[in-house]
């Protein structure tokens, strides 16, 4: 989970998940390794709990980028979106 201080907390805003018939919920979707990143932000691995920052349009890292719990599976879930232009 991202860390922040009292001084930087002003930059965080809560977002109500919006489910779309076209794209689903960006917060609840687990993305496969190598898939295209749909939103810039911080993603958490469902297998090991490690976090990465990724930009929209990049690819999620491969399974061998670091140690994973293979039984838990490897997928990436959005934990913090970033606003990029």
C-alpha positions in Angstrom: 0.0 0.0 0.0 1.4 3.4 -0.8 2.7 5.5 2.1 2.1 9.2 2.6 2.6 11.9 5.1 0.3 14.6 6.5 1.8 17.1 4.0 1.2 14.8 1.0 -2.2 13.5 2.0 -3.8 16.5 0.2 -3.0 14.8 -3.1 -5.0 11.6 -2.3 -8.7 11.4 -3.3 -11.1 8.5 -2.8 -12.7 7.2 -5.9 -16.0 5.4 -6.0 -15.6 2.3 -8.3 -17.7 2.7 -11.4 -18.7 -0.5 -13.2 -19.0 0.0 -16.9 -20.6 -2.4 -19.5 -17.5 -1.8 -21.6 -14.6 -2.0 -19.1 -15.6 -3.3 -15.7 -14.3 -2.2 -12.4 -10.6 -0.9 -12.6 -10.2 -1.6 -8.9 -11.4 -5.2 -8.8 -9.8 -6.6 -12.0 -6.8 -8.9 -11.7 -4.5 -8.5 -14.7 -2.3 -11.3 -16.1 1.5 -11.1 -16.4 2.5 -9.5 -19.7 -0.9 -7.9 -20.2 -1.2 -4.2 -21.1 -1.5 -1.8 -18.2 -5.0 -0.2 -18.4 -4.5 2.7 -15.9 -1.3 4.3 -14.7 -0.7 3.6 -11.0 0.5 1.3 -8.3 -0.4 -2.4 -8.7 -0.1 -5.2 -6.1 0.8 -8.8 -7.0 -1.8 -11.2 -5.8 0.8 -13.9 -5.4 3.4 -12.3 -3.2 2.0 -8.8 -2.2 4.9 -6.9 -3.9 3.9 -3.6 -5.5 5.0 -1.9 -8.7 4.3 1.3 -10.5 3.2 1.0 -14.1 2.2 3.4 -16.8 -0.8 3.0 -19.0 0.1 1.1 -22.1 3.2 -0.6 -20.7 3.2 -4.4 -20.0 3.0 -6.0 -16.6 6.2 -7.7 -15.5 6.8 -11.4 -16.2 6.5 -14.0 -13.4 10.2 -14.3 -13.1 10.8 -10.6 -12.3 10.9 -11.6 -8.6 9.9 -14.5 -6.3 6.3 -15.4 -6.3 4.1 -17.9 -4.5 3.2 -20.0 -7.6 0.3 -21.7 -5.8 -1.4 -18.3 -5.1 -1.0 -17.3 -8.8 0.4 -14.2 -10.3 -1.8 -11.3 -11.2 -1.7 -7.5 -10.7 -4.5 -5.5 -9.0 -4.7 -1.7 -8.9 -4.3 -0.2 -5.4 -3.7 3.5 -6.3 -4.4 5.3 -9.6 -2.2 8.1 -10.7 -3.4 11.1 -12.7 -1.3 11.5 -15.8 -1.8 13.6 -18.9 
